[in-house]
Amino acid sequence: MSRLAAAQLSKKYKLLVATAISFLLSLAIAVLCFVVAPNWQAGAVSLLLGIVGLLIGWIVGVALTPYSPEEKYQFSTYTKAIGVFATGYVAAKIDRIFEYLASPDNIFVSNTQTGLRLLIFIASAFLALITVFTHRQYIQRDEFERVRREYPTGARASLELTAHDVEIKADRSDRSASPP
């Protein structure tokens, strides 16, 4: 087996292991929602917050790994606007947040159910973000490398182009080189 084939197989196993770990952690979060809840309704609310966290993490993961230059431009516009808003909000509230977390009546002490729900939400969001980011990065790079091997003229393309863009450029270069 060549080094390239071994590296590709290793990448596939890493993605498979990452997916399995992500699934198991998601399952653990779902079970945790009901184990720590005082009743089924509270568990369902915790699970719903975990699902919302997964969806938000998914959106952020997709925004961080655009497939095309157009998506990159659109996502950068969105992330700049959201980043400015979030940074301003957090900067304005940061002192109150630390004061609250340091006080004895914060949500982790006074109301453990709310604290656990917050942790479930955050853990779900980060789990989805990491999973989506990893898959999109590995799959995008694998596809780019495959196209670069198949279309040598596409090898001159910059790494910022997606596999689809490279295929189109390589196809056009092949047509322009050959007589009609």
C-alpha positions as CSV (number, residue, x, y, z in Angstrom):
1,M,0.0,0.0,0.0
2,S,1.4,3.4,-1.0
3,R,1.9,6.1,1.6
4,L,-0.9,8.2,0.0
5,A,-3.3,5.3,0.2
6,A,-2.3,4.7,3.8
7,A,-2.7,8.3,4.7
8,Q,-6.2,8.4,3.0
9,L,-7.2,5.2,4.9
10,S,-5.9,6.7,8.1
11,K,-8.0,9.9,7.5
12,K,-11.1,7.7,6.8
13,Y,-10.5,5.9,10.1
14,K,-10.0,9.1,12.0
15,L,-13.3,10.5,10.6
16,L,-15.1,7.2,11.4
17,V,-13.7,7.3,15.0
18,A,-14.6,11.0,15.3
19,T,-18.2,10.3,14.1
20,A,-18.5,7.4,16.5
21,I,-17.3,9.4,19.4
22,S,-19.6,12.3,18.5
23,F,-22.5,9.9,18.3
24,L,-21.7,8.3,21.7
25,L,-21.3,11.7,23.3
26,S,-24.6,12.9,21.8
27,L,-26.2,9.7,23.2
28,A,-24.6,10.3,26.6
29,I,-26.0,13.9,26.6
30,A,-29.4,12.7,25.7
31,V,-29.4,10.1,28.5
32,L,-28.0,12.6,31.0
33,C,-30.9,14.9,30.2
34,F,-33.3,12.3,31.7
35,V,-31.0,10.9,34.4
36,V,-30.6,14.2,36.2
37,A,-34.1,15.5,35.6
38,P,-36.6,15.2,38.4
39,N,-39.3,14.0,35.9
40,W,-39.9,13.3,32.2
41,Q,-41.1,16.8,31.4
42,A,-37.9,18.3,32.8
43,G,-35.8,15.8,30.9
44,A,-37.7,16.6,27.7
45,V,-36.9,20.3,28.2
46,S,-33.3,19.5,28.8
47,L,-33.2,17.4,25.7
48,L,-34.8,20.2,23.7
49,L,-32.1,22.6,24.9
50,G,-29.5,20.0,23.9
51,I,-31.0,19.8,20.4
52,V,-31.0,23.6,20.1
53,G,-27.4,23.6,21.1
54,L,-26.6,21.0,18.5
55,L,-28.3,23.1,15.8
56,I,-26.5,26.3,16.8
57,G,-23.2,24.4,16.8
58,W,-24.0,23.0,13.4
59,I,-24.7,26.4,12.0
60,V,-21.5,27.8,13.5
61,G,-19.5,24.8,12.2
62,V,-20.9,25.3,8.6
63,A,-20.1,29.1,8.8
64,L,-16.5,28.4,9.8
65,T,-15.9,26.0,6.9
66,P,-17.4,27.4,3.7
67,Y,-17.1,25.2,0.6
68,S,-16.9,27.9,-2.1
69,P,-15.5,31.4,-2.4
70,E,-19.1,32.7,-2.6
71,E,-20.0,31.0,0.7
72,K,-16.8,32.3,2.2
73,Y,-17.7,35.8,1.3
74,Q,-21.3,35.4,2.5
75,F,-20.3,33.8,5.7
76,S,-17.7,36.4,6.5
77,T,-20.3,39.1,6.2
78,Y,-22.7,37.3,8.5
79,T,-20.0,36.3,11.0
80,K,-18.6,39.9,11.1
81,A,-22.1,41.3,11.9
82,I,-22.8,38.6,14.5
83,G,-19.3,39.0,16.0
84,V,-19.7,42.7,16.4
85,F,-23.0,42.3,18.1
86,A,-21.8,39.5,20.4
87,T,-18.6,41.2,21.3
88,G,-20.3,44.4,22.2
89,Y,-22.9,42.6,24.3
90,V,-20.4,40.5,26.1
91,A,-18.1,43.4,26.7
92,A,-21.0,45.4,28.2
93,K,-22.0,42.5,30.5
94,I,-18.7,40.8,31.3
95,D,-18.3,42.4,34.8
96,R,-21.8,41.4,35.8
97,I,-21.3,37.8,34.5
98,F,-18.2,37.3,36.6
99,E,-19.9,38.9,39.6
100,Y,-22.8,36.5,39.2
101,L,-20.7,33.4,38.7
102,A,-18.7,34.3,41.9
103,S,-21.8,34.9,44.0
104,P,-23.1,32.0,46.1
105,D,-26.6,32.2,44.5
106,N,-25.5,31.5,40.9
107,I,-27.4,29.0,38.8
108,F,-24.9,26.2,39.5
109,V,-25.5,26.4,43.2
110,S,-29.0,27.8,43.7
111,N,-30.7,25.9,40.9
112,T,-28.7,22.9,39.7
113,Q,-31.3,22.0,37.1
114,T,-30.8,25.3,35.2
115,G,-27.0,25.0,35.6
116,L,-27.1,21.5,34.1
117,R,-29.3,22.6,31.3
118,L,-26.9,25.4,30.5
119,L,-24.0,22.9,30.5
120,I,-26.0,20.5,28.2
121,F,-26.7,23.3,25.8
122,I,-23.0,24.4,25.7
123,A,-21.7,20.8,25.4
124,S,-24.1,20.1,22.6
125,A,-23.2,23.2,20.7
126,F,-19.5,22.5,21.0
127,L,-19.9,18.9,20.0
128,A,-21.8,19.8,16.9
129,L,-19.4,22.6,16.0
130,I,-16.3,20.3,16.3
131,T,-18.0,17.4,14.4
132,V,-19.2,19.6,11.5
133,F,-16.0,21.5,11.3
134,T,-13.9,18.4,11.3
135,H,-16.0,16.6,8.6
136,R,-16.2,19.6,6.3
137,Q,-12.5,20.3,6.6
138,Y,-11.4,16.7,6.0
139,I,-13.9,16.0,3.2
140,Q,-13.3,19.3,1.5
141,R,-9.5,18.8,1.5
142,D,-9.8,15.1,0.4
143,E,-12.0,16.1,-2.5
144,F,-9.6,18.9,-3.5
145,E,-6.7,16.5,-3.5
146,R,-8.6,13.9,-5.6
147,V,-9.5,16.5,-8.2
148,R,-5.9,17.8,-8.3
149,R,-4.6,14.3,-9.0
150,E,-7.2,13.7,-11.7
151,Y,-6.8,17.1,-13.4
152,P,-3.1,18.1,-13.5
153,T,-4.1,21.5,-14.9
154,G,-6.2,22.1,-11.8
155,A,-3.0,21.7,-9.7
156,R,-2.1,25.3,-10.4
157,A,-5.3,26.4,-8.7
158,S,-5.0,27.9,-5.3
159,L,-6.1,25.9,-2.2
160,E,-8.9,28.5,-1.7
161,L,-10.8,27.0,-4.6
162,T,-13.1,24.2,-3.9
163,A,-13.0,20.9,-5.8
164,H,-15.9,21.9,-8.0
165,D,-14.2,25.1,-9.0
166,V,-11.0,23.1,-9.8
167,E,-12.9,20.7,-12.0
168,I,-14.5,23.5,-14.0
169,K,-11.1,25.2,-14.5
170,A,-9.4,21.9,-15.4
171,D,-12.1,21.1,-17.8
172,R,-11.9,24.5,-19.5
173,S,-8.1,24.3,-19.7
174,D,-8.3,20.8,-21.4
175,R,-10.8,22.1,-24.0
176,S,-8.8,25.2,-24.8
177,A,-5.6,23.2,-25.3
178,S,-7.2,20.8,-27.8
179,P,-8.4,21.8,-31.3
180,P,-12.2,22.0,-31.7
